Amino acid sequence: MIQTIPEWDRQLFYTINGFRNEFFNVVMPVCSYTWLLWAMAVAAFTLWGAIALRYKDKWTHLKPVLFGVFLTLATAGVTDLVTVATKDSVGRLRPSQSLPHAYSQKKSSPSGWLQNAADHKPTKKWSDSFFSGHAAHSMTIAVTAATLCPPLSPVIYVMPLVVGYSRIYLGKHYPSDVFAGWLAGACVALLARRLTRGIREKLTPPSSAPLLSSLLMRGRHDLTQQS
């Protein structure tokens, strides 16, 4: 069980968790919804599938989409197993359970938030703060999505950053919990990327382009015709 929190970890938590404003109070809880990650993934694969169906040889172009779905689910499943095993082994208390002055979401409170008192004492001896499952899963999905569609990487990697920040803002995790989650999720996804490289190369038709590239080329072609 690890309950000792480094000073840098504690101070960085207070900096992020203590920076309060009404906009973040509304947005940050939404960014922590697990269903939002999966909704984005479903939307992306639906769009990719719709583009694949526009080709004459539909099945050839659908196979990478289906494999992408499998790869995303598989990496998310492995990440979940690693996260649960680590949480059970470490047992670190969450900041909202152990730190004075820490803010946390409390729906029963009039403001929707609760701040621990200056003399707050830990309410538990065991919890599941280390590491952040939200951070791990968001990074796993991000790396996998970037593997399947490299042109979208700059946008994709914003997602785990926002999710990780939200977990600290909500008082659920220390920064080190989030960093460790990102690292674990990235390792799982990068290992899967390496192991499936040959399969992905075989499934990807030479004539097909990644999702964003296909859209960009189509838009460029339309602009050329208009001019």
Secondary structure, DSSP 4 states (H G I P E B T S, - for coil): ------HHHHHHHHHHHT---HHHHHHHHHHT-HHHHHHHHHHHHHHHHHHHTTSSSHHHHHHHHHHHHHHHHHHHHHHHHHHHHHHHHH-PPPHHHH-TT-EEE-TTSTTSEEE--TT---S-S----SS-HHHHHHHHHHHHHHHH-GGGHHHHTHHHHHHHHHHHHTTS--HHHHHHHHHHHHHHHHHHHHHTHHHHHHHS-TT---HHHHHHHHHHHHHHHH-
